[in-house]
Amino acid sequence: MNAVMLSDDLKVAIRLKFGNDKIVEKEKIAKVIKCVMEGEEGKGMRERMKSLKDCAANALKDDGSSIQTLSHLASQWDLGK
């Protein structure tokens, strides 16, 4: 995953805006931290992140989609396909 996907697609992160000198001003950092920790946007990000965490945990269970997909792939390789 990259910053664009996390911020624009999944909406679980906020990207900081860099100045022309490639340095982020401390005021911008403070604003983003306050937004994440106290704001409604941060609350939504935490809820979406919990949902992603739960989905990932389910996919990794013994009967989860990741295990099933890898098992199917291994079976296909074993059959020489």
Rosetta blueprint (number, residue, H / E / L):
1 M L
2 N L
3 A H
4 V H
5 M H
6 L H
7 S H
8 D H
9 D H
10 L L
11 K L
12 V L
13 A L
14 I L
15 R L
16 L L
17 K L
18 F L
19 G L
20 N L
21 D L
22 K L
23 I L
24 V L
25 E L
26 K H
27 E H
28 K H
29 I H
30 A H
31 K H
32 V H
33 I H
34 K H
35 C H
36 V H
37 M H
38 E H
39 G L
40 E H
41 E H
42 G H
43 K H
44 G H
45 M H
46 R H
47 E H
48 R H
49 M H
50 K H
51 S H
52 L H
53 K H
54 D H
55 C H
56 A H
57 A H
58 N H
59 A H
60 L L
61 K L
62 D L
63 D L
64 G L
65 S H
66 S H
67 I H
68 Q H
69 T H
70 L H
71 S H
72 H H
73 L H
74 A H
75 S H
76 Q H
77 W H
78 D H
79 L L
80 G L
81 K L
